[in-house]
Amino acid sequence: MENYPIRILRIVAVMNKGGIETQIMNIYRKLDRSKYQFDFLVTRDEKGLFDEEIENLGGKIYKIPSVRNVGIFKFIKHVDDFFQNHQEYKIVHCHMNTWSGLFLNIAKKYNVPVRIAQSHSAQQGFKSSNLKSFIESNFKKTMKLFIKKGATHFWAVGEEAGEWLYGKKIAQTDMEIVPNAKDLETFRYDLSARENLRRSLGIPKDSFVIGHVGSFSPVKNHSFLINLFEQINKNKIESILCLVGDGHLRNEMEKKVSEIGLNEKILFLGLRNDVNKLMSVFDVLVLPSLFEGMPNVVIEAQAASLPCLVSDSITSEIDMGVGLVYFKSLEETKDLWLELLLNLPNNGRAVEIKKIKQKGYDINSQIKWLENFYKSSV
Protein backbone atom coordinates (compact mmCIF):
# COMPACT_ATOMS: atom_id res chain seq x y z
CA MET A 1 0.00 0.00 0.00
CA GLU A 2 3.02 2.31 0.26
CA ASN A 3 2.64 3.28 -3.40
CA TYR A 4 -0.99 4.36 -2.95
CA PRO A 5 -2.77 6.48 -3.80
CA ILE A 6 -1.76 6.64 -7.44
CA ARG A 7 -2.33 10.27 -8.50
CA ILE A 8 -3.69 10.87 -12.01
CA LEU A 9 -3.46 14.34 -13.53
CA ARG A 10 -6.53 15.36 -15.54
CA ILE A 11 -6.12 18.36 -17.86
CA VAL A 12 -9.24 20.46 -18.57
CA ALA A 13 -10.14 24.10 -19.21
CA VAL A 14 -12.05 24.63 -15.95
CA MET A 15 -14.02 22.31 -13.68
CA ASN A 16 -17.49 23.70 -14.31
CA LYS A 17 -20.62 21.68 -15.03
CA GLY A 18 -20.00 20.91 -18.67
CA GLY A 19 -20.45 17.43 -20.11
CA ILE A 20 -16.78 16.43 -19.87
CA GLU A 21 -16.30 17.80 -16.38
CA THR A 22 -19.50 16.26 -15.05
CA GLN A 23 -18.44 12.93 -16.51
CA ILE A 24 -15.06 13.13 -14.75
CA MET A 25 -16.75 13.96 -11.45
CA ASN A 26 -19.21 11.08 -11.77
CA ILE A 27 -16.21 8.75 -11.99
CA TYR A 28 -14.19 10.55 -9.33
CA ARG A 29 -16.93 10.28 -6.69
CA LYS A 30 -17.16 6.50 -7.09
CA LEU A 31 -13.42 5.81 -7.50
CA ASP A 32 -11.57 4.00 -4.70
CA ARG A 33 -9.78 7.16 -3.61
CA SER A 34 -7.62 5.31 -1.09
CA LYS A 35 -5.87 3.87 -4.16
CA TYR A 36 -6.50 6.38 -6.97
CA GLN A 37 -6.69 10.16 -6.76
CA PHE A 38 -7.46 12.74 -9.43
CA ASP A 39 -5.62 16.05 -9.55
CA PHE A 40 -6.45 18.76 -12.08
CA LEU A 41 -4.48 21.15 -14.27
CA VAL A 42 -6.85 23.84 -15.51
CA THR A 43 -6.19 26.51 -18.11
CA ARG A 44 -8.54 29.23 -16.93
CA ASP A 45 -7.80 31.37 -13.90
CA GLU A 46 -11.26 31.19 -12.37
CA LYS A 47 -12.94 29.17 -9.66
CA GLY A 48 -14.71 26.15 -11.06
CA LEU A 49 -18.05 25.00 -9.66
CA PHE A 50 -16.53 21.61 -8.80
CA ASP A 51 -13.34 23.01 -7.21
CA GLU A 52 -14.51 22.83 -3.60
CA GLU A 53 -15.82 19.29 -4.00
CA ILE A 54 -12.56 18.19 -5.65
CA GLU A 55 -10.55 19.50 -2.72
CA ASN A 56 -12.92 17.85 -0.24
CA LEU A 57 -12.39 14.54 -2.06
CA GLY A 58 -8.62 14.93 -1.70
CA GLY A 59 -7.79 16.30 -5.14
CA LYS A 60 -5.42 19.14 -5.98
CA ILE A 61 -6.16 21.90 -8.50
CA TYR A 62 -3.37 23.66 -10.37
CA LYS A 63 -4.08 26.70 -12.54
CA ILE A 64 -2.15 28.21 -15.41
CA PRO A 65 -3.16 31.38 -17.28
CA SER A 66 -5.34 31.08 -20.37
CA VAL A 67 -3.61 31.24 -23.75
CA ARG A 68 -6.00 34.07 -24.61
CA ASN A 69 -4.63 36.12 -21.73
CA VAL A 70 -0.91 35.50 -22.11
CA GLY A 71 -0.36 34.43 -25.74
CA ILE A 72 0.86 31.12 -27.10
CA PHE A 73 4.56 31.43 -26.19
CA LYS A 74 4.00 32.35 -22.53
CA PHE A 75 1.32 29.68 -22.35
CA ILE A 76 3.77 27.02 -23.54
CA LYS A 77 6.25 28.29 -20.93
CA HIS A 78 3.64 27.91 -18.17
CA VAL A 79 2.88 24.33 -19.26
CA ASP A 80 6.58 23.50 -19.40
CA ASP A 81 7.19 25.01 -15.97
CA PHE A 82 4.33 22.98 -14.52
CA PHE A 83 5.65 19.62 -15.70
CA GLN A 84 9.19 20.53 -14.75
CA ASN A 85 8.01 21.25 -11.20
CA HIS A 86 5.59 18.30 -10.94
CA GLN A 87 7.45 15.22 -12.06
CA GLU A 88 5.55 13.07 -9.55
CA TYR A 89 2.83 12.21 -12.08
CA LYS A 90 3.06 8.89 -13.89
CA ILE A 91 -0.33 9.19 -15.61
CA VAL A 92 -1.54 12.31 -17.42
CA HIS A 93 -4.98 12.34 -19.02
CA CYS A 94 -5.74 15.27 -21.34
CA HIS A 95 -9.32 16.26 -22.24
CA MET A 96 -8.38 19.29 -24.35
CA ASN A 97 -8.86 17.72 -27.81
CA THR A 98 -6.28 19.24 -30.22
CA TRP A 99 -4.40 20.91 -27.35
CA SER A 100 -3.43 17.40 -26.25
CA GLY A 101 -0.67 17.69 -28.84
CA LEU A 102 0.98 20.41 -26.76
CA PHE A 103 0.36 19.07 -23.24
CA LEU A 104 1.31 15.46 -23.91
CA ASN A 105 4.54 16.27 -25.74
CA ILE A 106 5.67 18.44 -22.85
CA ALA A 107 4.68 15.64 -20.47
CA LYS A 108 6.76 13.30 -22.63
CA LYS A 109 9.70 15.71 -22.37
CA TYR A 110 9.59 15.26 -18.59
CA ASN A 111 9.30 11.45 -18.84
CA VAL A 112 5.66 10.94 -17.86
CA PRO A 113 5.24 7.26 -18.87
CA VAL A 114 1.44 7.13 -19.41
CA ARG A 115 0.03 9.96 -21.54
CA ILE A 116 -3.65 9.66 -22.48
CA ALA A 117 -5.41 11.79 -25.08
CA GLN A 118 -9.20 11.60 -25.12
CA SER A 119 -11.42 12.89 -27.91
CA HIS A 120 -14.82 14.21 -26.90
CA SER A 121 -15.93 15.87 -30.13
CA ALA A 122 -16.47 14.85 -33.73
CA GLN A 123 -15.26 18.23 -34.95
CA GLN A 124 -14.50 21.72 -33.74
CA GLY A 125 -14.94 25.21 -35.05
CA PHE A 126 -16.84 26.68 -37.97
CA LYS A 127 -15.90 26.94 -41.60
CA SER A 128 -14.84 30.47 -42.45
CA SER A 129 -12.62 32.16 -44.97
CA ASN A 130 -11.20 34.86 -42.69
CA LEU A 131 -7.54 34.91 -41.70
CA LYS A 132 -8.14 34.14 -38.02
CA SER A 133 -10.08 30.98 -38.85
CA PHE A 134 -7.42 29.94 -41.38
CA ILE A 135 -4.67 30.27 -38.78
CA GLU A 136 -6.75 28.45 -36.16
CA SER A 137 -7.56 25.62 -38.54
CA ASN A 138 -3.91 25.08 -39.44
CA PHE A 139 -2.86 25.28 -35.79
CA LYS A 140 -5.32 22.50 -34.95
CA LYS A 141 -4.05 20.35 -37.81
CA THR A 142 -0.52 20.75 -36.47
CA MET A 143 -1.61 19.89 -32.94
CA LYS A 144 -3.28 16.72 -34.20
CA LEU A 145 0.03 15.59 -35.69
CA PHE A 146 1.75 16.27 -32.37
CA ILE A 147 -0.76 14.08 -30.53
CA LYS A 148 0.54 11.06 -32.46
CA LYS A 149 4.03 11.81 -31.15
CA GLY A 150 3.05 12.68 -27.58
CA ALA A 151 0.33 10.24 -26.57
CA THR A 152 0.82 6.67 -25.41
CA HIS A 153 -2.93 6.00 -25.36
CA PHE A 154 -5.62 7.21 -27.73
CA TRP A 155 -9.10 7.21 -26.18
CA ALA A 156 -12.36 8.51 -27.62
CA VAL A 157 -16.02 8.62 -26.65
CA GLY A 158 -16.97 7.20 -30.06
CA GLU A 159 -15.62 6.16 -33.46
CA GLU A 160 -16.30 9.48 -35.18
CA ALA A 161 -14.80 11.52 -32.34
CA GLY A 162 -11.64 9.41 -32.46
CA GLU A 163 -11.30 9.51 -36.22
CA TRP A 164 -11.64 13.29 -36.20
CA LEU A 165 -8.83 13.80 -33.67
CA TYR A 166 -6.44 10.94 -34.50
CA GLY A 167 -7.15 10.08 -38.12
CA LYS A 168 -8.42 6.81 -39.58
CA LYS A 169 -5.24 4.78 -39.11
CA ILE A 170 -5.00 5.27 -35.34
CA ALA A 171 -8.79 5.07 -34.94
CA GLN A 172 -8.79 1.65 -36.59
CA THR A 173 -5.69 0.22 -34.92
CA ASP A 174 -4.63 1.88 -31.65
CA MET A 175 -7.73 3.59 -30.29
CA GLU A 176 -9.79 2.61 -27.26
CA ILE A 177 -13.49 3.55 -27.11
CA VAL A 178 -14.24 4.79 -23.60
CA PRO A 179 -17.96 5.64 -23.50
CA ASN A 180 -19.51 8.44 -21.47
CA ALA A 181 -20.70 5.97 -18.86
CA LYS A 182 -23.42 6.92 -16.38
CA ASP A 183 -25.08 5.86 -13.18
CA LEU A 184 -28.00 5.02 -15.44
CA GLU A 185 -30.45 3.98 -12.74
CA THR A 186 -30.57 7.56 -11.40
CA PHE A 187 -32.13 8.66 -14.71
CA ARG A 188 -34.97 6.15 -14.67
CA TYR A 189 -38.37 7.79 -15.29
CA ASP A 190 -39.88 9.03 -12.03
CA LEU A 191 -43.57 10.07 -12.07
CA SER A 192 -43.36 11.60 -8.60
CA ALA A 193 -40.38 13.77 -9.58
CA ARG A 194 -42.20 14.78 -12.76
CA GLU A 195 -45.24 16.02 -10.85
CA ASN A 196 -43.30 17.70 -8.03
CA LEU A 197 -40.83 19.50 -10.28
CA ARG A 198 -43.51 20.64 -12.72
CA ARG A 199 -45.38 22.11 -9.78
CA SER A 200 -42.29 23.86 -8.35
CA LEU A 201 -41.37 25.26 -11.78
CA GLY A 202 -44.89 26.52 -12.38
CA ILE A 203 -45.48 24.23 -15.36
CA PRO A 204 -49.13 23.33 -15.95
CA LYS A 205 -49.77 19.62 -15.44
CA ASP A 206 -50.79 18.89 -19.03
CA SER A 207 -48.22 21.07 -20.82
CA PHE A 208 -46.05 19.58 -23.55
CA VAL A 209 -42.53 20.21 -22.22
CA ILE A 210 -39.53 20.41 -24.53
CA GLY A 211 -36.16 20.13 -22.84
CA HIS A 212 -32.63 21.15 -23.79
CA VAL A 213 -29.50 20.63 -21.69
CA GLY A 214 -26.28 22.28 -22.80
CA SER A 215 -24.04 25.31 -22.58
CA PHE A 216 -25.15 28.55 -24.19
CA SER A 217 -22.54 28.47 -26.93
CA PRO A 218 -22.80 28.75 -30.75
CA VAL A 219 -22.47 25.00 -31.33
CA LYS A 220 -25.65 24.25 -29.34
CA ASN A 221 -27.77 26.30 -31.77
CA HIS A 222 -30.20 27.73 -29.20
CA SER A 223 -31.50 30.31 -31.65
CA PHE A 224 -32.82 27.56 -33.93
CA LEU A 225 -34.55 25.89 -30.99
CA ILE A 226 -36.16 29.12 -29.79
CA ASN A 227 -37.42 29.87 -33.31
CA LEU A 228 -38.85 26.35 -33.50
CA PHE A 229 -40.60 26.80 -30.18
CA GLU A 230 -42.03 30.14 -31.30
CA GLN A 231 -43.65 28.30 -34.19
CA ILE A 232 -45.10 25.71 -31.81
CA ASN A 233 -46.54 28.48 -29.67
CA LYS A 234 -48.15 30.13 -32.70
CA ASN A 235 -49.99 26.87 -33.31
CA LYS A 236 -51.72 27.42 -29.96
CA ILE A 237 -50.19 24.26 -28.47
CA GLU A 238 -49.92 24.39 -24.66
CA SER A 239 -46.17 23.99 -24.33
CA ILE A 240 -43.11 25.00 -22.33
CA LEU A 241 -39.43 25.08 -23.33
CA CYS A 242 -36.90 24.41 -20.56
CA LEU A 243 -33.31 25.48 -21.23
CA VAL A 244 -30.83 23.99 -18.75
CA GLY A 245 -27.28 25.33 -18.65
CA ASP A 246 -25.27 28.53 -18.75
CA GLY A 247 -22.74 30.21 -20.99
CA HIS A 248 -21.72 33.40 -22.72
CA LEU A 249 -24.71 33.47 -25.08
CA ARG A 250 -27.32 33.16 -22.35
CA ASN A 251 -27.99 36.91 -22.07
CA GLU A 252 -28.39 37.15 -25.83
CA MET A 253 -30.90 34.29 -25.85
CA GLU A 254 -32.82 35.79 -22.90
CA LYS A 255 -33.07 39.06 -24.82
CA LYS A 256 -34.31 37.20 -27.91
CA VAL A 257 -37.00 35.44 -25.86
CA SER A 258 -38.10 38.75 -24.34
CA GLU A 259 -38.35 40.38 -27.76
CA ILE A 260 -40.69 37.68 -29.07
CA GLY A 261 -42.77 37.83 -25.89
CA LEU A 262 -42.25 34.27 -24.65
CA ASN A 263 -40.77 34.90 -21.20
CA GLU A 264 -43.50 32.90 -19.50
CA LYS A 265 -43.17 29.99 -21.93
CA ILE A 266 -39.39 29.61 -22.11
CA LEU A 267 -37.72 28.85 -18.79
CA PHE A 268 -34.00 29.49 -18.29
CA LEU A 269 -33.14 27.02 -15.52
CA GLY A 270 -29.39 27.65 -15.31
CA LEU A 271 -26.96 25.05 -14.00
CA ARG A 272 -28.77 22.28 -12.13
CA ASN A 273 -27.85 19.37 -9.89
CA ASP A 274 -31.06 17.51 -10.73
CA VAL A 275 -30.82 16.94 -14.48
CA ASN A 276 -31.59 13.26 -13.86
CA LYS A 277 -34.97 14.28 -12.39
CA LEU A 278 -35.61 16.98 -15.00
CA MET A 279 -35.52 14.25 -17.64
CA SER A 280 -38.79 13.00 -16.13
CA VAL A 281 -40.27 16.51 -16.41
CA PHE A 282 -39.60 16.72 -20.16
CA ASP A 283 -41.76 15.10 -22.85
CA VAL A 284 -39.04 15.35 -25.47
CA LEU A 285 -35.37 16.36 -25.64
CA VAL A 286 -34.41 18.50 -28.63
CA LEU A 287 -30.74 18.92 -29.53
CA PRO A 288 -30.24 20.89 -32.79
CA SER A 289 -26.44 21.12 -32.35
CA LEU A 290 -24.18 22.11 -35.22
CA PHE A 291 -21.87 19.29 -34.13
CA GLU A 292 -21.17 17.09 -31.11
CA GLY A 293 -19.04 14.13 -30.11
CA MET A 294 -21.11 11.72 -28.03
CA PRO A 295 -23.38 14.10 -26.11
CA ASN A 296 -23.95 12.84 -22.58
CA VAL A 297 -27.43 14.28 -22.41
CA VAL A 298 -28.77 11.98 -25.15
CA ILE A 299 -27.48 8.90 -23.30
CA GLU A 300 -29.12 10.18 -20.13
CA ALA A 301 -32.40 10.91 -21.93
CA GLN A 302 -32.59 7.37 -23.30
CA ALA A 303 -32.06 5.98 -19.80
CA ALA A 304 -35.03 8.15 -18.76
CA SER A 305 -37.12 6.73 -21.63
CA LEU A 306 -37.29 10.22 -23.13
CA PRO A 307 -37.72 10.64 -26.93
CA CYS A 308 -34.89 12.66 -28.49
CA LEU A 309 -35.03 14.78 -31.64
CA VAL A 310 -31.47 15.63 -32.67
CA SER A 311 -29.69 17.13 -35.66
CA ASP A 312 -28.10 14.65 -38.04
CA SER A 313 -24.74 16.34 -37.51
CA ILE A 314 -24.61 14.33 -34.28
CA THR A 315 -23.08 10.90 -34.69
CA SER A 316 -25.52 8.00 -35.15
CA GLU A 317 -23.48 6.16 -32.47
CA ILE A 318 -25.54 8.07 -29.91
CA ASP A 319 -28.57 5.89 -30.70
CA MET A 320 -28.60 3.06 -28.14
CA GLY A 321 -31.09 1.05 -30.19
CA VAL A 322 -34.01 1.50 -27.79
CA GLY A 323 -36.22 3.35 -30.30
CA LEU A 324 -35.93 6.84 -28.83
CA VAL A 325 -33.54 8.83 -31.06
CA TYR A 326 -34.77 10.59 -34.20
CA PHE A 327 -32.45 12.50 -36.53
CA LYS A 328 -33.32 15.54 -38.62
CA SER A 329 -31.17 17.68 -40.91
CA LEU A 330 -30.74 21.34 -40.02
CA GLU A 331 -31.15 21.97 -43.76
CA GLU A 332 -34.78 20.90 -43.54
CA THR A 333 -37.52 23.41 -42.81
CA LYS A 334 -38.75 24.11 -39.30
CA ASP A 335 -42.16 22.86 -40.46
CA LEU A 336 -40.67 19.40 -40.98
CA TRP A 337 -38.92 19.56 -37.61
CA LEU A 338 -42.19 20.62 -36.04
CA GLU A 339 -44.15 17.82 -37.68
CA LEU A 340 -41.76 15.17 -36.37
CA LEU A 341 -41.48 16.81 -32.95
CA LEU A 342 -45.22 16.79 -32.37
CA ASN A 343 -45.69 13.24 -33.63
CA LEU A 344 -42.95 11.29 -31.90
CA PRO A 345 -44.11 7.83 -30.81
CA ASN A 346 -44.95 7.44 -27.12
CA ASN A 347 -43.30 4.41 -25.55
CA GLY A 348 -44.95 4.89 -22.17
CA ARG A 349 -41.59 5.93 -20.65
CA ALA A 350 -40.48 2.32 -20.25
CA VAL A 351 -37.01 1.40 -21.54
CA GLU A 352 -34.82 -1.53 -20.55
CA ILE A 353 -31.79 0.26 -19.12
CA LYS A 354 -29.96 -3.06 -19.30
CA LYS A 355 -29.70 -2.61 -23.08
CA ILE A 356 -27.81 0.67 -22.61
CA LYS A 357 -25.54 -0.85 -19.95
CA GLN A 358 -24.63 -3.66 -22.34
CA LYS A 359 -23.19 -1.07 -24.73
CA GLY A 360 -20.60 -0.02 -22.15
CA TYR A 361 -22.45 2.88 -20.53
CA ASP A 362 -22.59 1.51 -16.98
CA ILE A 363 -20.36 3.69 -14.81
CA ASN A 364 -19.67 0.99 -12.21
CA SER A 365 -18.26 -1.37 -14.84
CA GLN A 366 -16.20 1.44 -16.34
CA ILE A 367 -14.69 2.38 -12.98
CA LYS A 368 -13.54 -1.21 -12.44
CA TRP A 369 -11.93 -1.11 -15.88
CA LEU A 370 -10.24 2.22 -15.12
CA GLU A 371 -8.88 1.05 -11.78
CA ASN A 372 -7.41 -2.05 -13.40
CA PHE A 373 -5.87 0.16 -16.09
CA TYR A 374 -4.28 2.48 -13.51
CA LYS A 375 -2.99 -0.44 -11.44
CA SER A 376 -1.36 -2.16 -14.44
CA SER A 377 0.08 1.08 -15.86
CA VAL A 378 2.45 2.12 -13.08
RAZI-V999873 format. One record per residue. N is the residue number from 1. RES is the residue in one letter. NEAR is the number of other ideal C-beta (glycine too) atoms within 12 Angstrom. Layout:
# RAZI-V999873
n = <N;N>
res = <RES;RES>
near = <NEAR;NEAR>
This chain:
# RAZI-V999873
n = <1;2;3;4;5;6;7;8;9;10;11;12;13;14;15;16;17;18;19;20;21;22;23;24;25;26;27;28;29;30;31;32;33;34;35;36;37;38;39;40;41;42;43;44;45;46;47;48;49;50;51;52;53;54;55;56;57;58;59;60;61;62;63;64;65;66;67;68;69;70;71;72;73;74;75;76;77;78;79;80;81;82;83;84;85;86;87;88;89;90;91;92;93;94;95;96;97;98;99;100;101;102;103;104;105;106;107;108;109;110;111;112;113;114;115;116;117;118;119;120;121;122;123;124;125;126;127;128;129;130;131;132;133;134;135;136;137;138;139;140;141;142;143;144;145;146;147;148;149;150;151;152;153;154;155;156;157;158;159;160;161;162;163;164;165;166;167;168;169;170;171;172;173;174;175;176;177;178;179;180;181;182;183;184;185;186;187;188;189;190;191;192;193;194;195;196;197;198;199;200;201;202;203;204;205;206;207;208;209;210;211;212;213;214;215;216;217;218;219;220;221;222;223;224;225;226;227;228;229;230;231;232;233;234;235;236;237;238;239;240;241;242;243;244;245;246;247;248;249;250;251;252;253;254;255;256;257;258;259;260;261;262;263;264;265;266;267;268;269;270;271;272;273;274;275;276;277;278;279;280;281;282;283;284;285;286;287;288;289;290;291;292;293;294;295;296;297;298;299;300;301;302;303;304;305;306;307;308;309;310;311;312;313;314;315;316;317;318;319;320;321;322;323;324;325;326;327;328;329;330;331;332;333;334;335;336;337;338;339;340;341;342;343;344;345;346;347;348;349;350;351;352;353;354;355;356;357;358;359;360;361;362;363;364;365;366;367;368;369;370;371;372;373;374;375;376;377;378>
res = <M;E;N;Y;P;I;R;I;L;R;I;V;A;V;M;N;K;G;G;I;E;T;Q;I;M;N;I;Y;R;K;L;D;R;S;K;Y;Q;F;D;F;L;V;T;R;D;E;K;G;L;F;D;E;E;I;E;N;L;G;G;K;I;Y;K;I;P;S;V;R;N;V;G;I;F;K;F;I;K;H;V;D;D;F;F;Q;N;H;Q;E;Y;K;I;V;H;C;H;M;N;T;W;S;G;L;F;L;N;I;A;K;K;Y;N;V;P;V;R;I;A;Q;S;H;S;A;Q;Q;G;F;K;S;S;N;L;K;S;F;I;E;S;N;F;K;K;T;M;K;L;F;I;K;K;G;A;T;H;F;W;A;V;G;E;E;A;G;E;W;L;Y;G;K;K;I;A;Q;T;D;M;E;I;V;P;N;A;K;D;L;E;T;F;R;Y;D;L;S;A;R;E;N;L;R;R;S;L;G;I;P;K;D;S;F;V;I;G;H;V;G;S;F;S;P;V;K;N;H;S;F;L;I;N;L;F;E;Q;I;N;K;N;K;I;E;S;I;L;C;L;V;G;D;G;H;L;R;N;E;M;E;K;K;V;S;E;I;G;L;N;E;K;I;L;F;L;G;L;R;N;D;V;N;K;L;M;S;V;F;D;V;L;V;L;P;S;L;F;E;G;M;P;N;V;V;I;E;A;Q;A;A;S;L;P;C;L;V;S;D;S;I;T;S;E;I;D;M;G;V;G;L;V;Y;F;K;S;L;E;E;T;K;D;L;W;L;E;L;L;L;N;L;P;N;N;G;R;A;V;E;I;K;K;I;K;Q;K;G;Y;D;I;N;S;Q;I;K;W;L;E;N;F;Y;K;S;S;V>
near = <8;6;13;17;27;30;31;38;38;41;45;40;30;31;39;28;31;34;36;37;34;40;38;44;34;35;35;32;23;26;31;25;25;13;23;34;28;42;34;42;39;37;34;28;20;17;17;29;21;33;26;14;26;31;20;14;28;23;32;24;31;30;25;35;23;21;26;13;16;18;13;21;12;17;26;26;19;29;40;22;20;33;33;18;15;24;18;24;37;27;33;45;42;50;43;39;36;33;38;42;32;41;46;41;30;35;39;27;23;26;17;36;18;30;39;38;45;43;44;42;36;34;27;30;24;18;13;13;9;11;10;13;16;15;15;21;22;16;22;27;20;20;33;33;22;30;42;27;22;35;39;29;32;34;38;40;40;38;26;29;38;40;28;33;43;36;21;15;13;27;25;15;14;21;32;28;29;35;37;45;33;41;30;39;20;26;38;30;33;25;19;14;26;30;18;18;31;29;15;16;29;17;31;16;18;13;27;32;39;43;46;45;45;43;35;33;25;22;31;38;31;40;28;32;42;36;29;39;40;26;27;33;27;18;18;9;22;17;34;35;42;38;41;41;33;26;26;14;24;24;15;19;36;23;19;26;29;17;16;22;13;29;19;19;30;36;32;33;32;22;26;26;17;25;38;33;30;41;44;32;44;46;38;43;47;49;50;38;40;30;31;40;42;43;43;42;43;48;51;48;47;40;43;44;36;47;38;44;41;45;34;26;29;41;33;21;31;42;27;34;17;32;21;37;37;32;26;30;20;26;14;20;16;28;17;19;35;29;19;26;34;26;15;27;17;16;21;13;28;17;31;20;27;16;21;37;27;16;29;26;39;28;36;24;24;31;28;19;23;37;26;15;24;31;21;12;23;21>
